[in-house]
Each structure stands twice: as C-alpha cells, then as structure tokens.
Amino acid sequence: MRGVPRIALTSGEPAGVGPDLCLSLARSELPCRLVCLADSSLLRERARLLHLEDVELRPYVPAERRVHEAGRLEVLDCPLAVRSEPGRLDTRNARSVLEMLNRAIDGCLAREFDAMVTAPVQKSCILDAGFAFSGHTEYLAERTSAPRPVMMLAAGSLRVALATTHLPLHAVSGAISVDSLREVLEILDRDLRRWWHLAAPRIAVCGLNPHAGEGGHLGDEETRIIAPALALARARGIQADGPVPADTIFVPRLLERYDAVLAMYHDQGLPVIKHACFDRAVNVTLGLPIVRTSVDHGTALDLAGSGRADASSLLAALSLAVQLAAV
C-alpha cells in the first residue's frame, strides 16, 4: 500500500453524466485508492438505470488502507438537497455540488488525498442558485488561496494553456497585462518542468488579435502588452516565442517545435485541442498547491442515464492525476 496515491473523484452535476462516468470508471483496474464523492442514493439509482448493479458501493473509511478493486467503488457520501433526475437541472442541489468540491479540496490540503479529479459541473445552475461561480479553475484558486491559477488542456505532447479563462470576449483585452502574462509564463514553465520533467520547456505565445495585430493595424495588445511580457520572461530564462498568430501556431510543422502553447483566451486555444483529442484531453489546473485534473467536456445532460457516455476523458484525467501525484 505504501506509495499508492489517494485520489478524490468528485461526481459533479448530479443531473449530468458525472455519476455515470464514475460508475463506469469503477469497473476498471486502477493504480490508486479511488474515493468518489457523490450522493450514495444517486449512484445506486443511476447504477440500476445503467445496468451497472455489479458495481459494489463501499462507504469510505479514511483509516482503512485500500487500493482500488475493479467493480468496487469507495463512496464518500455527499447528500443532495433533493433527488436528482438525469438531464433535469435543479438549483436546489447547487449548494451540495459546491460542498462536495469543498470536501475534496479540504482533503487535498490536509493530505488526506494526494490529488483530486473533477467530473463536470453545470456553471449556469450554480449561478442561477445565487452563488458566484465562474468555473472550477477560479473556484479552486480561491479556496486554496492560489494567487494565479492557469488552465491547461493536455493530450500527449499537445498542451494548450490559457492566459485568461472564463470571461466574455469583450473583457479579455482588459484582463491581460504585462505582469499577468509574465506570471502565467512563469507558472507554465515551472509546472512543465516539475510535472512533465521538461528541462527547458519551449512555449509558443499567441497574439490576441488576427495576424498577431498585423504590426499594429489590427490592434496594439501585441506590442503594448504581449511582447514586453515575453521580454521579461525570456530575461528569467523562459523559452517563450511570440506573439505568434493563433491561426498559424497550430500548423503541425510549427507546433512540433514547442512543448506548450499559451493562448490568450478560452476559445482561441481550446477548440483546437478538443478537435484533435476530444475524450483524450485532460484539463489540468496549474499554479495550485494541490493536484487537480478534470475531463475536457461538459455535463452532457442529454446523455445522462443513457449508457452512451464515454468515460475515456475521465480515465485520462485520473491517469494523469496519479502520475502528477507521484511527483
């Protein structure tokens, strides 16, 4: 048992595919102790619906020393406020979803768990319930007192990080600064070295505007913000090139020169990796004092309870969490 990583797996939005994926994952051989945070009654109902009654649900007992057994799932019971039905959102359960996240975060900070893996949540449902919530990335940063989280999706050698995360497009320009980009590059460089064992990570940095501003004719953020931030990063020994037009850097012959791409906003970089590696990409939050990975997709309400949800991305997220927890 010594050295077996303890992974907290949050089941996410109860009306989505998260509970389905957790049950599906439980049937696999896994090199860790897996603890699923979920409403036990919901898991039992969903198991019956999906004909997964062969998955044995066990209560989580922290003091016990276990390794995951295929077909069995340790459950840390996180009761919902009201019964949940597949595909039907209920704002009354939003608080329970956040409390589930809080329990996993607290467990990681206390070293009860070595990493956490998150199934998707429904941001709109949490917001409609009256909670301030812009996404897992920002929520984890606030709860762990991390000054600057960095969202990155990874699939093999393709890694795409974001300078900004869940913002409306009109707010992106005002959200980037020389100092913020320098900090993001420092975090990206540090964690690529620490977790992926890259001795000298090569980072391509996208421009914000089409054609990286076209020499100032299509915007000045490249000359006013991005280029000065790159100069500061390079002075600190970070190998960062750019600003590069975003429609150019993802050309394979250019991309193969780099270990990661830093995009300026969510939909500049993530559509590319999701197109190339959907269901294999993993969302990793850099810059935290804990290890956190997640799937590359949403709650898929239309697939909940159908048996058609694919657990590949969750398995990839768990595998990476196990790898990073060992570093």
C-alpha positions in Angstrom: 0.0 0.0 0.0 2.9 2.4 0.5 3.1 4.9 -2.3 -0.4 4.2 -3.6 -1.9 7.6 -4.4 -5.2 8.5 -2.9 -7.5 10.2 -5.4 -10.7 12.1 -4.6 -13.1 12.0 -7.5 -16.0 14.5 -7.4 -19.1 13.3 -9.3 -20.1 16.8 -10.5 -23.5 17.9 -11.6 -25.9 15.2 -10.4 -28.2 15.5 -13.4 -25.3 15.2 -15.8 -23.0 12.3 -16.9 -20.7 12.6 -14.0 -22.3 9.9 -11.8 -22.5 7.6 -14.9 -18.8 8.1 -15.6 -17.8 7.4 -12.0 -19.6 4.1 -12.0 -18.1 3.2 -15.4 -14.6 4.1 -14.2 -15.1 1.9 -11.1 -15.1 -1.2 -13.3 -11.5 -0.6 -14.4 -8.2 -1.7 -12.8 -6.7 1.5 -11.3 -3.3 2.0 -9.7 -4.7 4.1 -6.8 -7.1 4.3 -4.0 -10.1 6.0 -5.6 -12.7 7.8 -3.4 -15.8 9.0 -5.1 -17.6 12.0 -3.6 -21.2 11.6 -4.5 -24.7 11.1 -3.2 -24.8 7.3 -2.5 -28.5 7.1 -3.3 -28.0 8.8 -6.6 -25.2 6.4 -7.5 -27.4 3.4 -6.7 -30.3 4.8 -8.8 -28.0 5.5 -11.7 -26.4 2.1 -11.4 -29.8 0.4 -11.8 -30.7 2.7 -14.7 -27.4 1.8 -16.5 -27.5 -1.9 -15.5 -24.3 -1.5 -13.5 -25.6 -3.1 -10.4 -22.5 -5.3 -10.4 -20.5 -2.2 -9.1 -20.3 -2.6 -5.4 -20.5 0.7 -3.5 -18.5 0.8 -0.3 -18.6 3.5 2.3 -15.3 5.5 2.6 -13.4 4.8 5.8 -10.4 7.1 6.0 -8.4 5.0 8.4 -8.5 1.9 6.2 -5.7 1.1 3.8 -7.1 0.1 0.4 -6.3 0.0 -3.2 -9.0 0.2 -5.8 -10.5 -3.1 -6.9 -12.3 -3.3 -10.2 -16.0 -3.5 -9.7 -16.0 -1.8 -6.3 -16.3 2.0 -5.6 -15.5 3.7 -2.3 -18.0 6.4 -1.8 -17.7 9.5 0.5 -21.4 10.3 0.8 -22.3 13.9 -0.1 -26.1 14.0 0.2 -28.1 16.1 -2.3 -30.8 18.5 -1.1 -33.4 16.9 -3.4 -33.5 13.8 -5.5 -31.9 14.3 -9.0 -33.2 13.0 -12.3 -30.9 12.5 -15.3 -31.0 15.6 -17.6 -33.1 17.8 -15.3 -31.2 20.6 -13.5 -32.3 21.6 -10.1 -30.8 24.7 -8.5 -31.6 23.3 -5.0 -28.7 20.9 -5.4 -26.2 23.6 -6.3 -25.0 24.1 -2.7 -24.4 20.3 -2.4 -22.3 20.4 -5.5 -20.1 23.1 -4.1 -19.9 21.4 -0.7 -18.7 18.3 -2.5 -15.9 20.3 -4.1 -15.1 21.9 -0.7 -14.7 18.5 0.9 -12.3 17.3 -1.8 -10.3 20.5 -1.7 -10.0 20.4 2.1 -9.0 16.7 1.9 -6.2 17.5 -0.5 -5.0 20.5 1.5 -4.9 18.2 4.6 -3.0 15.5 2.7 -5.9 13.1 3.2 -5.9 12.9 -0.6 -3.0 13.2 -3.0 -5.0 14.7 -5.9 -8.5 15.5 -7.0 -10.3 14.7 -10.2 -13.4 16.5 -11.1 -16.4 15.5 -13.2 -18.1 18.4 -14.9 -20.4 20.8 -13.1 -23.1 23.0 -14.6 -22.0 26.6 -14.1 -25.3 28.1 -15.1 -27.2 26.0 -12.5 -24.8 27.2 -9.7 -25.1 30.8 -10.9 -28.9 30.6 -11.1 -28.9 29.3 -7.5 -27.2 32.6 -6.4 -23.6 31.5 -6.0 -20.7 33.4 -7.5 -19.0 30.8 -9.7 -17.1 31.2 -12.9 -15.7 27.7 -13.1 -13.7 25.0 -11.3 -10.4 26.8 -12.1 -11.3 30.0 -10.4 -13.1 28.3 -7.5 -10.2 26.1 -6.7 -7.8 29.0 -6.7 -10.0 31.0 -4.3 -10.4 28.0 -1.9 -6.7 27.2 -1.9 -5.5 30.9 -1.8 -3.6 30.5 -5.1 -2.9 33.9 -6.5 -3.0 32.9 -10.2 -4.4 29.7 -11.5 -3.6 28.6 -15.0 -5.9 26.4 -17.0 -4.2 23.9 -19.4 -5.6 21.1 -21.5 -3.1 18.3 -22.2 -3.2 15.3 -24.5 0.1 13.6 -25.0 2.6 16.2 -26.3 -0.1 18.7 -27.2 -0.6 21.2 -24.3 -2.6 24.4 -24.5 -2.7 26.8 -21.6 -4.8 29.9 -21.2 -3.8 33.4 -20.2 -7.5 34.1 -19.3 -10.2 31.6 -18.6 -14.0 32.2 -18.3 -14.5 35.7 -19.5 -16.7 37.3 -22.1 -14.7 38.1 -25.2 -15.0 41.9 -24.8 -13.3 41.6 -21.3 -10.2 39.7 -22.5 -8.1 42.7 -23.6 -8.6 44.5 -20.3 -7.8 41.3 -18.3 -4.3 40.8 -19.7 -1.3 42.8 -18.6 2.5 42.6 -18.8 2.7 41.4 -15.3 -0.2 38.9 -15.6 1.3 37.3 -18.7 4.7 37.2 -17.1 3.3 35.4 -14.1 1.3 32.9 -16.3 4.5 32.1 -18.3 6.5 31.6 -15.0 3.8 29.2 -13.7 3.6 27.3 -17.0 7.4 27.0 -17.3 7.7 25.9 -13.6 4.9 23.2 -13.8 6.1 21.8 -17.1 9.5 21.3 -15.5 8.1 19.9 -12.3 5.3 17.7 -13.5 6.4 16.8 -17.1 10.1 16.8 -16.3 10.9 19.1 -19.3 14.4 20.5 -18.6 13.8 23.6 -20.8 10.1 23.9 -21.9 9.5 25.6 -25.2 6.4 27.8 -25.2 4.7 29.5 -28.1 2.6 32.5 -27.2 -0.3 33.5 -29.3 -1.2 37.1 -30.2 -4.6 38.4 -29.2 -5.7 39.9 -32.5 -5.9 38.4 -36.0 -2.4 38.1 -37.6 -1.0 39.0 -34.1 -2.1 42.6 -34.7 -0.7 43.0 -38.2 2.0 45.3 -37.0 -0.5 47.4 -35.0 -3.0 47.8 -37.8 -5.4 45.2 -36.1 -4.7 46.1 -32.5 -1.8 47.0 -30.3 -2.0 44.5 -27.5 0.8 42.5 -29.1 3.3 45.4 -29.0 2.0 47.1 -25.8 1.5 44.0 -23.6 2.5 40.7 -25.0 5.9 41.5 -26.4 7.1 43.2 -23.2 5.8 40.3 -21.1 7.8 37.9 -23.3 10.9 40.0 -22.9 10.6 39.8 -19.1 10.0 36.1 -19.3 13.0 35.5 -21.5 15.1 37.5 -19.1 14.2 35.0 -16.5 15.4 32.1 -18.6 12.0 31.1 -20.0 12.0 29.9 -23.7 8.9 31.8 -24.9 8.4 32.8 -28.6 5.8 35.2 -30.0 3.5 36.8 -30.2 2.5 34.3 -33.0 -0.7 34.4 -34.9 -3.1 31.9 -33.4 -4.1 30.6 -36.9 -0.5 29.8 -37.6 0.9 28.2 -34.5 -1.3 25.2 -34.7 0.1 24.2 -38.1 1.7 20.8 -37.3 5.2 21.6 -38.6 5.4 24.7 -36.3 3.6 23.1 -33.4 6.1 20.3 -33.2 8.8 22.8 -32.2 7.0 23.6 -28.9 6.1 21.8 -25.6 3.1 24.1 -25.0 1.1 26.9 -26.5 -0.2 29.8 -24.4 -3.5 31.1 -25.9 -4.9 34.5 -24.8 -8.5 33.3 -24.2 -10.7 30.2 -23.9 -12.0 29.8 -27.4 -8.7 30.7 -29.1 -6.9 27.6 -27.9 -9.3 25.0 -26.6 -11.3 24.3 -29.8 -8.0 23.1 -31.4 -7.1 20.5 -28.8 -10.7 19.4 -28.4 -11.0 18.8 -32.1 -7.7 16.9 -32.2 -8.0 15.0 -29.0 -11.6 15.1 -27.7 -12.2 12.4 -24.9 -8.4 12.1 -24.5 -7.5 15.6 -23.4 -7.2 16.4 -19.7 -7.9 19.7 -18.0 -5.1 20.5 -15.5 -5.1 23.4 -13.2 -1.5 24.8 -12.8 -0.5 27.2 -10.1 -2.3 25.4 -7.2 -0.9 23.9 -4.0 -2.8 20.7 -4.9 -3.1 18.4 -7.9 -6.3 18.8 -9.8 -7.3 17.3 -13.2 -10.6 17.1 -15.0 -12.4 16.0 -18.1 -12.3 18.0 -21.3 -16.1 18.1 -21.7 -19.3 19.4 -20.1 -22.2 17.8 -18.2 -23.8 16.3 -21.4 -27.3 16.4 -19.9 -28.7 14.7 -22.9 -26.6 11.6 -22.3 -27.1 11.3 -18.6 -28.6 7.9 -17.7 -28.5 6.7 -21.3 -25.5 4.5 -21.1 -23.9 6.3 -24.1 -21.5 8.5 -22.1 -17.8 7.8 -22.8 -15.5 7.6 -19.8 -12.3 8.0 -21.8 -11.6 11.6 -20.7 -12.3 10.8 -17.1 -9.9 7.8 -17.2 -7.3 10.0 -18.8 -7.8 12.6 -16.1 -7.4 10.0 -13.4 -4.3 8.5 -15.0 -2.6 12.0 -15.2 -3.6 12.7 -11.6 -2.0 9.5 -10.5 1.2 10.5 -12.4 1.3 14.0 -11.1 0.6 12.9 -7.5 3.7 10.8 -7.6 6.0 13.8 -8.4 
